[in-house]
Amino acid sequence: MIRSFGQVLVVTILVVTIIVIALIGIPLFLRDTLTIQALTMGASFLAALSSLFNTFAAKDNAVKIEQLKQELSSQFPALIDSRNAALNYYRMLAKLEIKPFSEQDKELSEEAMAAAEGSIYFLDEKYRKAWYRYWQKARNISYDALQDKENAKNTWKSQWAKELGNELNIIASYQLHSNS
């Protein structure tokens, strides 16, 4: 894709050169020295233009790669940290199947989510919204599990595990996207 003035200039010169050669109508069947020299010079000129065009394209690609590397160096750790915190919260709540949810379980889960929260701003808005929706759902479940310990196990199995699992799947399916 042509993006800079230099690339436009190179393409223009290339097109004009091809048109001029076509209009002059250099007979290819002639074998005289001048025709061969003219064709050689024309081919060399076109090769130089092509090389210049490739240099511009390579420079643009190198800049894009550097930008992508910088974005990924912040996005990838943020994605891993936030997913791990969300998964940790799910695992803590899943213990409801074998034992009551404790205030300590809630505190550990909340601390992990709060620690990951600072880095999610490197990720796009769609992910942030899904992550906060998950966190709020997990908070609501943990609150309800602490309030009604007798029914928490059955509610986890019949309702909460599926609801929170669906929210977790949304987070887990997220792919990194370049902002460029």
C-alpha positions as CSV (number, residue, x, y, z in Angstrom):
1,M,0.0,0.0,0.0
2,I,1.4,3.4,-1.0
3,R,1.5,5.8,2.0
4,S,4.4,8.3,1.7
5,F,5.3,11.0,-0.8
6,G,8.5,9.1,-1.7
7,Q,6.5,6.0,-2.6
8,V,4.0,8.0,-4.7
9,L,7.0,9.6,-6.5
10,V,8.6,6.2,-7.2
11,V,5.4,4.7,-8.6
12,T,4.8,7.8,-10.7
13,I,8.3,7.7,-12.2
14,L,7.9,3.9,-12.9
15,V,4.5,4.4,-14.6
16,V,5.8,7.3,-16.7
17,T,8.9,5.3,-17.7
18,I,6.8,2.4,-18.9
19,I,4.5,4.7,-20.9
20,V,7.4,6.5,-22.5
21,I,9.0,3.2,-23.5
22,A,5.7,2.0,-24.9
23,L,5.1,5.2,-26.9
24,I,8.6,5.3,-28.4
25,G,8.1,1.8,-29.5
26,I,11.6,0.6,-29.3
27,P,11.8,-2.3,-31.7
28,L,13.0,-5.3,-29.7
29,F,14.1,-7.2,-32.9
30,L,16.8,-4.7,-33.7
31,R,20.2,-5.8,-32.5
32,D,22.2,-2.6,-32.8
33,T,24.4,-1.4,-30.0
34,L,22.3,1.7,-29.2
35,T,19.1,-0.3,-28.8
36,I,20.7,-2.8,-26.5
37,Q,22.3,0.0,-24.4
38,A,19.0,1.8,-24.2
39,L,17.2,-1.3,-23.1
40,T,20.0,-2.1,-20.5
41,M,19.8,1.4,-19.1
42,G,16.0,1.3,-19.0
43,A,16.1,-2.0,-17.2
44,S,18.7,-0.7,-14.7
45,F,16.6,2.4,-14.1
46,L,13.5,0.3,-13.4
47,A,15.5,-2.0,-11.1
48,A,16.8,1.0,-9.1
49,L,13.2,2.4,-8.8
50,S,12.0,-1.0,-7.7
51,S,14.7,-1.2,-5.1
52,L,13.9,2.3,-3.8
53,F,10.2,1.4,-3.6
54,N,11.1,-1.8,-1.6
55,T,13.3,0.3,0.7
56,F,10.3,2.6,1.5
57,A,8.1,-0.4,2.1
58,A,10.6,-2.1,4.4
59,K,11.0,1.0,6.5
60,D,7.3,1.3,7.0
61,N,7.1,-2.4,7.9
62,A,9.9,-2.0,10.4
63,V,8.1,0.9,12.1
64,K,4.9,-1.1,12.3
65,I,6.7,-4.1,13.8
66,E,8.3,-1.9,16.5
67,Q,4.9,-0.4,17.4
68,L,3.3,-3.8,17.6
69,K,6.2,-5.1,19.8
70,Q,5.7,-2.1,22.2
71,E,1.9,-2.7,22.4
72,L,2.3,-6.4,23.0
73,S,4.9,-5.9,25.7
74,S,2.3,-4.2,27.8
75,Q,-0.8,-6.1,26.6
76,F,0.3,-9.6,27.0
77,P,1.3,-9.5,30.7
78,A,-1.9,-7.5,31.4
79,L,-4.0,-10.2,29.7
80,I,-2.2,-13.1,31.6
81,D,-2.5,-11.3,35.0
82,S,-6.2,-10.5,34.6
83,R,-7.1,-13.9,33.3
84,N,-5.2,-15.6,36.1
85,A,-7.0,-13.4,38.7
86,A,-10.4,-14.2,37.2
87,L,-9.6,-17.9,37.1
88,N,-8.3,-17.8,40.7
89,Y,-11.6,-16.3,41.8
90,Y,-13.6,-19.0,40.0
91,R,-11.5,-21.8,41.6
92,M,-12.0,-20.3,45.0
93,L,-15.8,-20.2,44.5
94,A,-15.7,-23.7,43.0
95,K,-14.6,-25.0,46.4
96,L,-18.2,-24.5,47.4
97,E,-18.8,-28.0,46.1
98,I,-16.7,-29.4,49.0
99,K,-16.7,-26.8,51.7
100,P,-18.2,-23.5,52.6
101,F,-16.8,-20.3,51.1
102,S,-14.8,-18.3,53.7
103,E,-14.1,-14.7,54.2
104,Q,-10.4,-15.5,53.7
105,D,-11.2,-17.1,50.3
106,K,-13.1,-13.9,49.4
107,E,-10.2,-11.6,50.5
108,L,-7.6,-13.6,48.6
109,S,-9.7,-13.5,45.4
110,E,-10.4,-9.8,45.8
111,E,-6.7,-9.0,46.3
112,A,-5.8,-10.9,43.1
113,M,-8.4,-9.1,41.1
114,A,-7.4,-5.7,42.6
115,A,-3.8,-6.4,41.7
116,A,-4.7,-7.3,38.1
117,E,-7.0,-4.3,37.8
118,G,-4.2,-1.8,37.2
119,S,-2.9,-3.5,34.2
120,I,-6.2,-4.1,32.3
121,Y,-6.1,-0.5,31.0
122,F,-3.5,-1.7,28.5
123,L,-6.3,-3.8,27.0
124,D,-9.2,-2.6,24.9
125,E,-12.6,-1.5,26.2
126,K,-14.5,-4.6,25.2
127,Y,-12.2,-6.8,27.4
128,R,-12.2,-4.3,30.3
129,K,-16.1,-4.3,30.3
130,A,-16.2,-8.1,30.2
131,W,-13.6,-8.4,33.0
132,Y,-15.4,-5.9,35.3
133,R,-18.7,-7.7,34.6
134,Y,-17.1,-11.0,35.6
135,W,-15.6,-9.4,38.7
136,Q,-19.0,-8.0,39.8
137,K,-20.7,-11.4,39.2
138,A,-18.0,-13.1,41.3
139,R,-18.4,-10.5,44.0
140,N,-22.2,-11.0,44.1
141,I,-21.8,-14.8,44.3
142,S,-19.2,-14.6,47.0
143,Y,-21.4,-12.2,49.0
144,D,-24.4,-14.5,48.6
145,A,-22.3,-17.6,49.5
146,L,-21.1,-16.0,52.7
147,Q,-24.7,-14.9,53.6
148,D,-26.4,-18.3,52.9
149,K,-23.8,-20.9,53.6
150,E,-26.4,-23.7,53.8
151,N,-27.7,-23.2,50.3
152,A,-24.5,-22.0,48.7
153,K,-23.3,-25.5,47.6
154,N,-26.6,-26.3,45.8
155,T,-26.8,-22.9,44.3
156,W,-23.2,-23.1,43.1
157,K,-23.9,-26.4,41.3
158,S,-27.3,-25.4,39.9
159,Q,-26.7,-21.8,38.9
160,W,-23.6,-19.9,39.9
161,A,-21.0,-22.2,38.3
162,K,-22.7,-21.9,34.9
163,E,-23.3,-18.2,35.1
164,L,-19.7,-17.4,36.3
165,G,-18.3,-20.0,33.9
166,N,-20.0,-18.2,31.0
167,E,-18.5,-14.9,32.0
168,L,-15.1,-16.5,32.4
169,N,-15.3,-18.0,28.9
170,I,-15.9,-14.5,27.5
171,I,-12.7,-13.4,29.1
172,A,-10.7,-16.5,28.1
173,S,-11.8,-16.1,24.4
174,Y,-10.4,-12.6,24.1
175,Q,-7.6,-12.1,21.6
176,L,-5.0,-9.4,21.7
177,H,-5.6,-6.6,19.1
178,S,-3.2,-4.0,17.8
179,N,-4.2,-0.4,18.3
180,S,-2.4,0.6,15.0
